Amino acid sequence: MLHVKRLRPGDGVLLFDGGGREAVARVVGAKRGVARLCIERVDKVDREARIPISLAFSVPKGKKAEFLVQKCCELGVRRLIPLGCERSVVKLAPEGSHKGGSNKTEKWRSVALESSKQCGRTYVTEVSEVVSFKGLVEPESIRDYRPRLFASTGPEAVALSEVIGGDTGPGGVLCIIGPEGGFTEEETEMAVRSGCAPVSLGPRVLRTETAAVALVSMLLYAYSAW
């Protein structure tokens, strides 16, 4: 605020609290790297998608995970769940392990916050700790989601339009994106037993980060939730 944007007393600032409130404020003082603001008005603002989407994703390598978090946040995904799959390239231990992905998840939470600022959201996408695929599809974990979708390139996959309905569950829609090597046969069977529907994203094999953006965009269009 002070050193990059060079704001001075009298300049306007737009603040948000991450809980849906937005405030118009003005800089009234700046000293020793601290800005003092006067809040002039507070509004309840809703720029969220009308359907809550939770997206579980097998973590891609390098900067691709940050790209996925950034773009899903811009699209309005409510919750991101880093997922440990059998064929995941990046191996992060699930929550509760001494080798968990806390450093990674903290970085992704920072990306989510910056993305919310950039795109004008008043909420910040939640980034959970890493979970195993088996832990994700436990009946108790996903019972509130409807529909439950996992992207598949296998013969069992059906068109998205055949799966989605007019209503969502109290937890919203759950999307599961696997690694570029795809889900194993065992993972596919576990997902289907838990009531997850395999959906096709087209005839081409997409990278994890591309599949995530594509599936979320399709859902927003299908539910007219932009």
Secondary structure as UniProt FT lines:
FT   TURN            9..10
FT   STRAND          12..16
FT   STRAND          21..31
FT   TURN            32..33
FT   STRAND          34..44
FT   STRAND          53..58
FT   TURN            62..63
FT   HELIX           64..75
FT   STRAND          79..84
FT   TURN            86..87
FT   TURN            95..96
FT   TURN            98..99
FT   HELIX           102..119
FT   STRAND          126..127
FT   STRAND          131..132
FT   HELIX           133..136
FT   HELIX           139..142
FT   TURN            143..144
FT   STRAND          145..151
FT   TURN            155..156
FT   STRAND          158..159
FT   HELIX           160..162
FT   TURN            170..171
FT   STRAND          172..177
FT   TURN            180..181
FT   HELIX           185..193
FT   TURN            194..195
FT   STRAND          197..200
FT   HELIX           208..222
FT   TURN            223..224
//
